Amino acid sequence: MQEIRCGHCGRKLAAASGFTELQIKCPRCRTLNHLKAESLLTPPSSATSHQEAPCPHNRSSPG
């Protein structure tokens, strides 16, 4: 987990894991903190190296 701290006053706002974009308003100094992930930690399932097999033709239908 990664600690999320206010960029203005340094107060700990949260501990988060696996976020892509986050907005938190600091209750101490009222600064809106906007964070974005530096990179994706795990690739999406469609980006894996295996290839899916094509759908077989339905032999009962003409064509």
Secondary structure by P-SEA (a helix, b strand, c coil): cbbbbbccccccccccccccbbbbbbcccbbbbbbbbcccccccccccccccccccccccccc
